[in-house]
Amino acid sequence: GGEAPRRHSFPRVDSPKSSPRTPSAATQIWKVGRVYQVIPGRLGWATFRNRAHRFQNRKSNVEFFLTDLQDQYAPLCRECGPVDIGVVQAYCKALKPLLEQRQGKGTLLVHSVPDSSESRTNAVFLLAAYLMLIEGRSAEEAWSPFSGITPSPFSPYREASF
């Protein structure tokens, strides 16, 4: 018989001491369609049920971008990620110029994510990886924008081996 895959979840991390580059880990209620800021005033993420729902929530200083990179995972069993390092590199390489082009223009760039817990989880993994690899944030600083969202909209990663 097969053993059920082990489940892992993101640990809750206390917010590091506040600094100008670290968003607060204040509690935010989870809601589909709400924009959650990752880099205040520059980068956010949101989940939308469909394209029409995304455009109903559009504001003039907000630009949405779509990618399927958060869904580029080839499962070995029933796990949903995390995505591999090549996907992380492609995401960082695509996101950096998008943010640079909007620097100082007052535009919030929002990663629009499909409404599934697996897509949300991998998108947040990619956003946190960007914060660490490109913005030079610590793991705690990278997790801080997501740690206060309640109830957690993220799926725990499963161990693929048995």
Disulfide bonds with the S-S distance in Angstrom:
none
